Amino acid sequence: MSDAIKHECGIALLRLKKPLEFYKEKYGTAFYGIQKMYLLMEKQHNRGQDGAGFASIKLDVEPGERYISRVRSNAAQPIQDVFAQINERVNDELASHPEYADDVALQKKNIPYIGELFLGHVRYGTFGKNSIENVHPFLRQNNWMHRNLILAGNFNMTNVTELFQNLIDLGQHPKEMRDTVTVMEKIGHFLDNAVTDLYQECKNNGLNKREASPVIAEKLDIARILKRASKNLDGGYAMAGLLGHGDAFVFRDPAGIRPAYFYEDDEIVVVASERPVIQTVFNIDFDRVQELQPGNALIIKKNGKVTQEEILTPTIKKACSFERIYFSRGSDAEIYQERKKLGKLILPAVLEAIDDDTDNTVFSYIPNTAETSFYGMIEAAQDFLNQRKNNYILENRKKLTREKLEEILAVKIRTEKVAIKDAKLRTFITEDSSRDDLVAHVYDVTYGVIKPTDNLVIIDDSIVRGTTLKMSIIKMMDRLKPKSIVVVSSAPQIRYPDCYGIDMAKLEGLVAFRAALELLKDKNLYHIVDEVYAKCKQQEFLQDSEVVNFVTEIYAPFQPQEISNKIAELLSSPEINAEVKIIFQTVENLHIACPKNLGDWYFTGDYPTPGGNRVVNKAFMNFYEGKDARAY
């Protein structure tokens, strides 16, 4: 994606089902879990580079021994920093106590981070400052082992204000209004209630507090706690939790917006945000990794029993399609094919834009995540060219010479790596004039491969704000002096803000929205803006379930191509000599290419939860009123 947006988060949960001595004997180290956690987090660094955190729990420790360890970082390379801190601490202990070297029991007793249960998180900050306090996992501490809660997640809630008020109604005094804090405190509240009820039951049966502890651990009903805590949640989420005594869970939203996958054998249970991460780290086949079903929780009891239980009734599955287009690693077998298909399906529109003139067209991509869609587009272009060759040969077979046949067969689809990103260049100056000059040089071009008679087709994953295209890419492409520049988005037009984890919170930042506004002005329809504002304002205090997304009316008067043409105007400028065209994927083709991820609210306005409609209307009111604020 040429426009940098912050997005998503990644989770990794690992439970070792055998004693640590087993891993020492089989794999040569009792630190097997820590090593695997490093790989699980590093293989998901694409999901978050603003912060990283790691937590571990030791099972069955004696009173007075530390059993929870946590380390977090918001350094420039947070994953490496987290594990550098862990390694330094472990190595210091081993150097100070040589007797620990081959004694797993002593290692577990005396060295932090070694344990049987682990939770990791990588973060992009979509809300709030990137301070260490915002880095997961979060820890809710208590002297009762069962009441310790560690929570990390990939989520955004649309109704944080409501959740905050719920806590107040429960008699709590939350320290701040953030979705992670409110969710953790709500789960913690019902966890406390469950522990108290079980203790009272044990007490009534004549057990003292110490005798009650293992009974509470065995009988604690995680599914019931989650059902009570999740009644009012509105958002996309995959959240993972550890309890101090050793239970664990991963819970997914009922629309399946945020992803979660898991694998279990007789040695481990592992959960991650992406399937190929588990495949790679544990060297297992694609079909052995399961998807956690929407509305379900994977519950891992202290005794190692694993169940998948329905917490909330699943709704229509609206898994985030951006996971397939851009966010997730393309090494997933299904995602790779889906991205190629996105490229194939958009070729007819490209051929129309270049008048089928593939001989005088160079195809390229904006590095690096669009490369797979590029391959699909080129395969389809090659099929088109082959069909053209076949038709010519069949029509002229009686008079075809060897020389002419060789000339026909020699024609190829022309591909070049035209755009090269300077990864080390950072737009660190905030003054607009200086910053724009730096943005213009984020990309460089390959000279000498384009002729003045050529069309240049360059594919990108998606176009969000269009800033980098306007300030850098199109200007750089124009230096090559092509006849036309065709920018192709393998995703449809992004028309609406996201509120489930992607940092697209403001309407005015979306180039499709700006284009629609310009079209309304051109056609003397700008009164629609006032009408939409009035309709949004009337709904401001309705229940979320009653709110309608009226922002769709901004786009209703126009065909998608009209908006694409206006976007091309906005992203071009007088000094550009080439004709600039912009092509977007259709929503219909997106669903054909990615049939399992039908979440398309940023393209269609069809939000999967009631809170989404409130957020989009709020975003529009903020725009109309000139408020530079987030809508959730």
N, C-alpha and C positions, 0 to 999 in steps of 0.2 A: 504494500500500500504506500503510494508516494506521499500521502498526507499522514504524518505521524499522529496516531491517537493512542491514548492509554486505554488499556482494556483488560478485562478478565483478571483472574488470579489462578494459581495452581495449588492443589492440595495433594499431599501424599501421607497415607497412613499405613503403618506396617505393624503387624502383630506376629511375634515369634511364638510358635505353638509348642516348641520343644524347650527343655532346659538349656541354658547357655553352654553347658558342657558339650551338648550335642554339636553345636555349631563350631566349637573349638576343635572337636575331633574331626568333623567332616570337612570343614572349610579352613581350618588352621587358625581361627581367631574367634574369640568371644565378642569381638567388635563387628561381627557380621552385619548386625542390624544397622549400625551407624554407617557402615560402608554402603549398604544398599540404599539407605536414606539419602546419602549424598548423591548417588546416581539418580534416584527418583526425582530429586529436586533439580539437579543440574540438567536433566533431560527435559525439564519443563521451564527452563529459564526464559523461553520465549513468552511465557505467560505472565512474567512479572520481574522487573529489574529495579523497582523502587525500594524493595525491602524483602527480607527473608527471615524466617524463624524456624526453630526446631525445639521440640519438647520430647522428653522421654519419661517413662515410668518404670520403676523396678517393682516386680511382683513379690509378695510374701516376704517383706523385710521386717526386721524386728523393730519394736517401738524405739524411738530415739535415733533411728537411721534415716538419712535423707532418701526419699524415694522419687521425688519429682525434680527434674532439671529442665531449665529452659534457657535458650540463648536467642537473641534477635539482633538484626543488623539493618541499618539503612545506609551502609557504606556504598561506594561506587560499584563494587562487585559484592553484593550482599551474601550470596550463597557461599562464595569462597571465604568471605570474612567469617561467617558463622562456623564453618568447619575448620577454619584456621584456629579459631578460639577453642573449639572442642579438642582439636589435636594437640594444641599447646597445653591445655589442662591435663589431658590424658598422659601425654609424654612427660610432663613434670611429675605426675604421680608415680609413673613407672620408673623414672630416673631416681626419685627419692626413696622408692621402696622396691628394690630389685626382687624381693620375695613375692611380689604380685605377678611376676612375669608369666608363670605357668599355672597359677592358682586362680581358677575362674571364680571361685567363691569369694576370695579376697578382692578380686577386681570388682565384682558386683557390689560388695559391701562398701568399698572405699573409693571407687573411682566414679565421678559423676558421668552422666549421659549413657553409660552402659545399662541396658535393661532389656525388657521384652516387648515394650509397647512404645511406639514412636509416632509423632505427628509433625509434619513439615508443611511449610507454606511459602509460596513466592507471591509477591504483590506488585500490582500497579495501582497507584493511588487514584481512584476516581472521585474521591471526596475527602476534603480536609487536607491539611498539610502533611508532608512526608516526614513527620517526626517519628521517633522510635516508638512513641506511645500508640501510633496507628498500625504498627507492624504486628501481624499475627505470629504465633498463637497467643490468645488472651488467656489469662489465668485468674480464676476465681478461687481464692484460697480459704481453707477452713481447717481447724484442728481435727475434725472428723474426716477420716480418709475418704469416705464415700461422698462427701460433700465438696471435695475438690473437683473443679471442672476446668478443663482446658479446651478451648474452642478455636477453630480456624475455619475459614470458609471462602468460597468463591461466590459472592452474592452482593446484591443490592436490594434493599427493601424500599418500596414506594411509599409506605405508610409509617415512617419512623415516628412522626408526631403522635399518631394513634398508639403505637407500641409503647412510646414513652409514657403516655397517659395511662395505659394499662398498668404499667409498673407502679405509678403513683396510686392508682386505685387499689392495688394489692398491698399498699402500705410501705412501698420501698421509696428510697430517695436516690434515684440514679445520679451518677456524677456528671454525666453528659448525655446529649441527645445524638447518639450515633447508632446506626443499625447494628453494628457488631456488639456494642455494649448492651443495647436493649434486648437483643436476642439472647445473649449469654445470661443476662440477669433473669430473663423470663424462664429459660430452661432451668437456671439455678434455683429459682423460686419453687418450681414444681419438684425438682430434685430434693430440695430441703424437706418439702412436705412428705414426699414418699419415704425418705429416710426416717423422719420423725414417726410416721405411722407404723413402719416396720419395727422400729425400736420399741414403740409402745406395745406392739403385739408380742415381741420377745420378752419384754418386761412382765407382761401379763402371764406369760408361760414360765416365769421364774428364772429367766436368764439375766445375768448381770451384763454390764456394758461390753466388757471384753468378750464374753461368750456370744453376745448378740452380733458382733461385728461380722463374722463369717456368714451368719444366717442372712443378714441384711444384704451382703454382697451376692449371695445366691438368689435371693428372692426379688431383688430390685428389678422392677419392670420398666425397662428403658422405653419400650414402645408406648406404654401408657404415659410416661413423662413427656415424651415428644408429642403425643396427641394432644395433651392438655396445653403444652407450651406453644403449639403451632396454629391454634385456631384462628388467629387474626393476622397471620403472616401474609403479606402481599408482595411478591417479588420473585426473582429468579435466584435459586440458591442450590448449592451443594455444600453442606456444612458438616464438619467432622468434629467429634468431641471425644475426649478421654476423661474417665472418672478416676479419682486417685487410687481406688482399690484395684483397678484393672479392667473394668468394662469399657467398651468403646462403641462408637456408632458413626455412620455417615448417612445423612438424610438429604434427599433430593426433592425439589419443588414439584408439585403435582402436574405442571405442564412440561416438565423435563427441559426447562430453559437452559440451565447450566448442566454440564456433563459430569458424569462419574462412572468409572469402570472398576471392576474388582476381579481378583483371582484368589483361589484358595486351594491348597493341597495339605498334606499332613505335616508340613513344616512351617508354613506361613499363611497369613491372610494379608493381602495388600490391596489398597485402593489408590487410584490416581485420577487426575482430570482427563488423561488421554490414554487410549488403549495401547499405542505402540511403545509408550514409556514402560509399561509393565512387561510387554513382550520382550523388549530389549534388555531390561535390567535382569529379568529372570529367565531369559532365553526360552520362551514358550510360544506356542502357536497362536495364531489369530483367534481361532474359534474357542480357545480355552479361557479367554478373557471375556467376562460377562459385563453387560451394561446394567447398572443399578436402575431399576425401573422408576418412572416418575411417581412421586408421592410415597415412595418406599424408603425405608431405612435398612441399611445393613447393620445388624447388631452383633457385636462380638462380646460374649460374656467372658468374665475372668477365667472360667473353666475351659475356654477355647471353643465353646459351641457357637456356631455362626448361623444366623437366620436372616432372611429378608422379609420384613413385615410391612404391610401397608399402614401408613400413618395418616395420610390424607387421600381422599378419593381422587384418583387421577382424572385430569380433564383431557381435552383434546391435546395431543402431544404437539408442542410448539418449540422443539429444540432449536437453539440459536443457529441460523444458517451461516452466520459469520464465522462460526467454528470451522465450517467446511470451506468457505471461501478464502479465509485468511488466518484466523487465530491459531488453530491447532496445527501441529507439525504435519507436514505433507507426507511423512513416512508411513502414515496409516494407510493400509491397503485400499480401504474404501474411499478415503478422502483423496488419495492420489488420482483414482479413476474419476471421481466426481469433478475435481478441478480440471482434468483434461476434457471432460465432457462440457464443462462451462465454456472452454475455448472452442470446442467443435461447434457448439450450438450457436455461437455468435458469428460464425464465419459468413452466413448468408447476408447479414447486415453489412459486414465489412466489404463483401464483394459488390454490393449495391453502391457503397460509398466510393469505390474505386472503379466503377463501371466494368467490373469483371477483368480489369487489366492487371493480371498477376505478373505479366512480363515486366512491367514498369513499376513494380511495387517491392519495397523492402519491408520485411516483417521483423519486428523486434519486441522487446519487453522492458518494463521498468524493473530492475533487479530488486529483490531476488525472489520474492514470494510469488510473483506472477509467472515464474518460469514454467510451472506445470501447465497452467492454462495456455501459455504460449505453445507448448508442445501439442496440445489438443487442437489449437487453431491451425497449426502448421500441418498436422496430419489431415485435417479436413481440407485445407488448401491443396495439399498434394493429391487428395482424392479428386478434387475439382479439376486440377490440371490434368490428371491421368484420364479423366472422362473426356476432357476436351481433346486430348491427343488421340484417344480411341476413336472419337467421332470423326476427326479429320482423316485418320488413316482409313477408316471404313468407307468414307465418302470419296476418297481419292485413291483407293487401292489399285485401280487399273492403270493409273498414270504415275504412280509414286516411284521415284528413283531411290537408289540406295543412299545417295548424298542427302536427298530431302528427308528420308526416314531418319538418318543419323542426326540431322539438324533438329527435327521434331523431338526426338528422344533426348537430346542434349538439354532441352529447356528444363529448368529447375525452379522451384520456389526459392526466392532469394531471402535468406535470413542473415542477420548480423546482430551482434551485441553492440547496440548504438549508445545506450545510456549507461553510464558508469557512475555509481554513487561513491562520493568521497566520504567514507565512514568516519573519518577522523575530524571532519569539519563540523563545528557546532555553532549554531546561531545563538551565541551567548549574549549578544548586545540587545538590549530591549528597546533602544531608541529606534523608531520605525524606519527612518531613512537608512541608517546603518544596517539594521537587521535585514531589510529587504535586499540590500546588496549582497549580504552573506547568503541569504536563502537562494539567490540567483546562481550561486556557485556550489550548491550542495551536490549537483550532478555535473558531470563532464560528458563529452561526446567523443565518438570515434570518427575521425575525419577521413575523407577519401573513399567512402563506401556508397555515397548517395550521389545520383546524377540530377541535374536540374529538371529532367523529365520524369523523375520518380515520385510516386506516392510513398510516404513513410507511415507505416501502420505500427503503432506501439501499444501493447496491451498492459493494463494495470489491473490489480485485484478489484479495486473500487476507487471511487472519487468521492471524498467526503466534503472537504472545504474547498478544494481546488487551488489552494494557495501555492503549493509547490509546483503544480502544473503551470500556473500563470507566471510565477516569479522566476522559475528555473527551467523546467523541462521543455516547455514549448519554445521559449527563447533559445535554449541550447539547440533544440532540433532545427530551428529555423536557420541557425548558422551553417547547417549542412546544405542549405538552399534546395530543399525538395519542392516539388510542385504543390503538394498538399501534405498536411500532417493529420492523420486520423488517430485520435486517442480512443482506445477501446477499453471499456470497463467490463470485467467479467461478472460484476454484480450490477443489479438494477440501480436506479437513482435513489439515493438516500434522502428521503423527504421528511422524516420525523425523528425526534430525539429518542435515544435509548434511555431506559431507566433500570436496567437489570444487570449492569456491570460494565458496559462500554462507555467510555467518556465522550458521549455525544449528547450533552445535556441542553444545548442552546440552539434554537431553531435558526437564528440569524447566522450561525456559523456554517450552515449547510448550503452549498452552492445551488442545489436544486430549489431550495426555498427562495433564495435570492433571485433566481431566474424566474420563478413563478410570480414574484412580486413585480419584476420588470415587465413581464407579459401583461399583468393586470393593468399596469400603467399604460402600456402601449395600446391596449384595446379599450381604454376608458372604463375599466371594470374594477378600479381600486376601491370602490365603495364596498366590495365584498370583504375587504380587510376589516372595515368598520363593523360590518354585520357579523363577521365571525367573532370579533372581539366581544360584541354585545351578547352573543349566544354563550360564549365561554364564561363571561362575567355572571350571567344568570345561573350558571351551574356551580358557581364557586363554593357554595355551602351545601350542595347535595351530597348524599351518600355516594361513595365511589361506584356502587353497582348501578346507580341511576345516571351516571355521567356518560355523555356521548362525545366522541372525537369529532368536533366540528372543523378542525384544521384541514380535514380532507377537502373542504369546500374551496380552499385556496387553489388547489390543483385541478379541481373538477372541470373548469372550462377548457382545459388544454389536453391535447394528445401528448403522449410521452415524447414523441419526436420533436414537437414544438419546444418543449422544455429543454431537450438535448441541444437543439439549435441555439436557443438563448444562452445556455451554459457555454457553448462554443464561443459566442460573442463575448461573454463576460470574461472568459479565460484568454481571449486573444487581446491584442493591443495594436495601435496604429503602426508600430515599427515592425510588426510581423509581416513578412512578405508572402509566406505560404498561406494557402487556404486552410483554415482549421476546422475539422469536423470532430464531433464527439459522439460516440456510440455507446449505449448502455445495454446490458443484458435485459431481457424481459423477465418479469416475475414468473411467468408460465414456464420458461426455459430453466429458470433457477430451480423450480420444483421438480422438473424432469431430471435435472442433473443431481439434485440432492433430495431424494424422495423421503429420507428419514429425518430430515431437519427442515421442518416447514415453518419455523419461526421467522416471520418476515415483516414484523411490525415497523421497522425502520424504513422499509420500502413502501408498505401498503397502509400503515396506520392501524392495522388490525392487531391490537395489543392483546396478549394472552391472559392478562389479569385486569380486574377493574381499575386498579390503581394506575395503570398505564394511560387510560383516557384522561384521568385527572392531571397527570404529569404533562401530557402533550398540550392540553388546554392551558395549563399554568405557564408552560414554556412560551406559548403564543402571547398570553397576557403580559409576560415579562418583556417580550420583544416590543409589543405595542406600547407599553408604558415606559419603555426606555430603561428598564431595570437590568443591570448586568448581574444576574443572579441565576443560580441553578433552580430547576423546577421541582427538585425533591431533596 
